[in-house]
Each structure stands twice: as structure tokens, then as C-alpha cells.
């Protein structure tokens, strides 16, 4: 076929090119995992240089049914991240803890159920993850992902990575926005291990997020085995049924990723740890057909490792949103 449209040409090329490091259920899993994880780390632009935590508690307060600690830490030298820890009132023992990652929104306050901007109320409806987790009896930790919330937003609350493509300069240093967000999650877990063990069961770290938060959850779980359970919502989907046909924020793109993997292949790195893949059957950004294809591939890895019961796919009756009524009972069962 002859092409004059360069976009159509490259899309067709991608669709007809098998990833070089696609998961093969007949190959040695551990050997593939070592090589695949190393390649993914390189594509994400990781690792960065470790630095002093400079952990500081900013405020402690009692809320209705839970307590809250506001804190911050240094993720990279000179770069700080604001966070919150929520735990049920009367807690005496360390609890399973949910790291809550907001998607493209005005900030982590959405996870706390607090509206600061005009559109926050509608977002909170399904995305007050921290409050949901505490109501379920867990601890919750929120953080502002890079280019969102206090780490970067326009005057109306719109994430700068979406409104102004402010995440693009990181590419000039061989970094990626997703890699930066994964690094921050890993540094957060470092900090939790050192300063927050009184509240947190480090053997039961759960990472959860929707949309851009689901994407960060997915890649963080691939890279960090301290994450006991990953719950990426409206994020896991083949590239052909997500970032190729639909306009997405630039931070969804990792240079060279499709040369080596499709998203299902990457998800095989999470096995045999617990994974709850959440998708909306009417999601217009991450199409359900591509999500089901990822599920098929990831399932092969869990089956190969004899851990099929550690992996679930939730198909929510709705669009691009989290489905708490479907997910939280499954989390309780897995814990």
C-alpha cells in the first residue's frame, strides 16, 4: 500500500510490528523478566540520583472517623512532594495502606474529597480514593503527581502536562513523565518504610489510581516489588486501542516503548503479585477491546507461575471512571 499521510503510515507500521520483547509463555519467565525490567527502566529514563529524604511533618489533625498527617519529602535533590497520610481513628497496629494516585486533575485534594476548583466536585464523585480506603479500614497515602496539583497546574487547576505540555522538557534529558512519577512512588515507599512504619504494614502496600493515576500505578508496580497489590483503573490497554487512535496527554508517551512491548507484555512483570485491572466497558480513552487483549496476555504469565487467582479484571458498567462498589470487596477478599 502507498501512503502519503505520515500519521497513517506510522500507525499502520506499529499495528503490523510485533514487539521485540513480547512475553512468550513458552520461554523462561525469570530470564525474560530480568531483561524486560532492565529495558523498561531504560525506556522510562530511570533511575535518578538518590538524595536525602528531608522528611517533614507539616500538620496533624483529627477528622471525623480518621486522623490526618500532612507531610513532605525530597524526591530528588531540590524537588519536594506534598503528601497526606490518613488512618482510621483508634488505630493501634500497622494497617494495609493504599497509595492513592489521582489522574489528570487539579491535585491530590480530590483523593481527600476536598473541592478547590470548579470541576472538582464531579471528579470527587468516583475519585476520593483516600476517603474510600479509610472507610474500608485501611491507611491511605496521597501525593501530588508531577505536573499536577501543587507540583504543577494552571490557574484553573488544569494539570500543566495537559494544558501546556510542561512535561515535554524532561524528554530533553532522556527522562519521561511516567518515569518521574514512578520514581516518586518508589521514593514515597522509601519514606514510608523509615518514618511511617507505626501506621503502615509494609508487607501490604497497595497502589491505586484512575486514568493517569492508573498508568503510574501500573508502571510503578512493574518496577517496584514492594507493591503488594496494584489496582490500575482505566489505564491498562494496548497502545493500538488507546494512545494511537485517541488524543492523549503527552505524558502517556514513552519513546521507543512499542518497539519492545505492548502494554500487556509489560503487565507480565507484575506477576505473581496481586493485580486488579479495572476498565470501563464504555471508556472512550482506553477501549475495552484493547484492555481485554492485555488481560489475555497478562493472564498467560500468571498461569505460567501458577498464580491465576492473584489476577482479576473488573469490567465496570460505565466509562472512564473508578468503580468502587466492584473493586473494594475484591480488595478485601485478596487481603
Residue pairs with C-beta under 8 A, 6 or more apart in sequence:
1 12
3 9
3 12
11 244
11 245
14 239
14 240
14 244
14 258
15 240
15 244
17 258
17 259
19 258
19 259
19 260
19 261
19 262
19 265
20 259
20 260
21 32
21 35
21 36
21 39
21 260
21 261
21 265
22 261
22 262
22 265
23 32
23 36
23 264
23 265
23 268
23 297
23 300
23 301
24 32
25 300
25 301
25 303
25 304
29 271
29 301
29 304
29 305
32 268
33 268
33 269
36 260
36 261
36 265
36 266
36 268
36 269
37 222
37 223
37 269
39 260
39 261
40 219
40 222
40 223
40 260
40 261
40 266
40 269
41 47
41 223
43 176
43 254
43 255
43 256
43 257
43 260
44 176
44 178
44 179
44 182
44 219
44 223
44 254
45 170
45 173
45 174
45 175
45 176
45 179
45 180
46 179
46 182
46 183
46 223
47 183
48 76
48 175
48 180
48 183
49 76
49 77
51 74
51 75
51 76
51 77
52 74
52 77
53 73
53 74
53 187
53 190
53 191
53 194
53 195
54 73
54 74
54 80
55 71
55 72
55 73
55 74
55 191
55 194
55 195
56 71
56 72
56 73
57 69
57 70
57 71
58 70
58 71
58 72
59 68
59 69
59 70
60 67
60 68
60 69
60 70
61 67
61 68
61 70
62 68
62 89
63 86
65 88
65 89
65 134
65 135
66 86
66 87
66 88
66 89
66 134
67 86
67 87
67 88
67 89
67 91
68 84
68 85
68 86
69 84
69 85
70 82
70 83
70 84
71 83
71 84
71 85
71 195
72 80
72 81
72 82
72 83
73 80
73 81
73 83
73 187
73 188
73 191
74 80
75 81
75 183
75 184
75 187
75 188
76 183
81 143
81 144
81 151
81 184
81 187
81 188
82 108
82 143
82 144
82 149
82 150
82 151
83 108
83 141
83 142
83 143
83 144
83 188
84 108
84 112
84 130
84 140
84 141
84 142
85 139
85 140
85 141
85 196
85 199
86 112
86 130
86 131
86 133
86 134
86 139
86 140
86 141
86 142
87 95
87 134
87 139
87 140
87 199
88 95
88 134
88 137
88 138
88 139
91 139
91 199
94 197
94 198
94 199
94 200
94 201
94 202
95 137
95 138
95 139
95 199
95 200
95 201
95 204
96 138
96 139
96 201
96 204
96 205
96 206
96 228
96 335
97 138
97 139
97 140
97 141
97 192
97 199
97 200
97 201
97 204
97 205
97 206
98 129
98 130
98 133
98 138
98 139
98 140
98 141
98 206
98 207
98 208
99 141
99 143
99 185
99 188
99 189
99 205
99 206
99 207
99 208
99 217
99 227
100 108
100 111
100 129
100 130
100 133
100 140
100 141
100 142
100 208
100 209
100 213
101 129
101 143
101 145
101 181
101 185
101 207
101 208
101 209
101 212
101 213
101 214
101 216
101 217
102 108
102 110
102 111
102 127
102 129
102 142
102 144
102 145
102 148
102 149
102 209
102 210
102 212
102 213
103 127
103 209
103 210
103 211
103 212
103 213
103 214
103 234
104 148
104 159
104 161
104 162
104 211
104 212
104 249
105 120
105 123
105 127
105 148
105 149
105 157
105 159
106 116
106 117
106 119
106 120
106 123
106 148
106 149
106 153
106 157
106 158
106 159
107 116
107 144
107 148
107 149
107 150
107 153
107 157
108 142
108 143
108 144
108 149
108 150
109 115
109 116
109 120
109 149
110 120
110 123
110 124
110 127
110 128
111 127
111 128
111 129
111 130
111 131
111 140
111 142
112 128
112 130
112 131
112 142
113 124
113 128
113 130
113 131
114 120
114 124
115 121
115 124
116 157
117 156
117 157
118 156
118 157
119 157
120 157
126 210
126 321
126 322
126 323
126 324
127 210
127 321
127 322
129 140
129 142
129 208
129 209
129 210
129 322
130 140
130 141
130 142
131 140
132 324
132 328
133 139
133 140
133 208
134 140
136 328
136 331
136 332
138 206
139 199
139 200
141 188
141 192
141 196
141 200
143 184
143 185
143 188
144 150
144 151
145 151
145 181
145 184
145 212
145 213
145 216
146 152
146 161
146 167
146 177
146 180
146 181
146 184
147 153
147 159
147 160
147 161
147 162
147 166
147 167
147 177
147 251
148 159
148 160
148 161
148 212
149 159
152 159
152 160
152 161
152 166
153 159
153 160
154 160
154 163
154 164
159 212
159 249
160 166
160 167
161 167
161 177
161 249
161 250
161 251
162 249
165 250
167 177
167 249
167 250
167 251
168 250
170 176
170 177
170 180
171 255
176 251
176 253
176 254
176 255
177 250
177 251
178 215
178 216
178 219
178 251
178 252
178 254
179 219
179 254
181 216
181 219
181 220
182 216
182 219
182 220
182 223
182 224
185 207
185 216
185 220
185 224
186 220
186 223
186 224
189 205
189 224
189 226
189 227
192 200
192 202
192 205
193 202
202 226
203 228
204 228
204 229
204 335
205 226
205 227
205 228
205 229
206 227
206 228
206 229
206 230
206 231
206 331
207 217
207 220
207 221
207 227
207 229
207 230
207 231
208 217
208 230
208 231
208 233
209 215
209 216
209 217
209 231
209 232
209 233
209 235
210 233
210 234
210 235
210 278
210 320
210 321
210 322
211 233
211 234
211 235
211 285
211 320
212 235
212 249
212 251
212 252
213 233
213 235
214 231
214 232
214 233
214 234
214 235
214 236
214 278
215 232
215 235
215 252
217 230
217 231
217 232
217 233
217 235
218 230
218 232
218 235
218 236
218 263
218 266
218 267
219 266
220 227
220 230
221 227
221 230
221 232
221 270
221 273
221 275
222 266
222 267
222 269
222 270
223 269
225 273
227 273
228 273
228 274
229 273
229 274
229 275
229 276
229 331
229 334
229 335
230 270
230 273
230 274
230 275
230 276
231 275
231 276
231 278
231 327
231 331
232 277
232 278
233 278
233 279
233 321
233 322
233 323
233 327
234 278
234 279
234 280
234 283
234 285
234 286
234 320
234 321
234 322
235 286
236 263
236 264
236 267
236 277
236 279
236 286
236 291
236 294
236 295
237 263
237 279
237 286
237 287
237 290
237 291
237 294
238 262
238 263
238 264
238 290
238 291
238 293
238 294
239 257
239 258
239 262
239 263
239 290
240 262
240 290
241 286
241 287
241 289
241 290
241 291
241 293
242 248
242 252
242 263
242 285
242 286
242 287
242 290
243 252
243 253
245 287
246 284
246 285
248 285
262 294
262 297
263 290
263 294
264 293
264 294
264 295
264 296
264 297
264 298
265 297
267 275
267 277
267 294
267 297
267 298
267 301
268 297
268 298
268 300
268 301
270 298
271 298
271 301
271 302
271 304
271 305
271 307
271 310
271 311
272 302
272 305
272 306
272 307
272 310
273 310
274 310
274 311
274 334
275 298
275 302
275 310
275 311
275 312
276 311
276 312
276 313
276 314
276 327
276 330
276 331
276 334
277 291
277 294
277 295
277 298
277 311
277 312
277 313
277 314
278 313
278 314
278 316
278 322
278 323
278 326
278 327
279 286
279 288
279 291
279 313
279 314
279 315
279 316
280 288
280 315
280 316
280 317
280 318
280 319
280 320
280 321
280 323
281 288
281 315
281 316
281 317
281 318
282 288
282 318
282 319
283 291
283 319
283 320
284 319
284 320
285 320
286 320
288 315
291 313
291 315
292 313
295 313
298 311
299 308
299 311
302 308
302 310
302 311
310 334
312 330
314 323
314 326
314 327
314 330
316 322
316 323
316 326
317 323
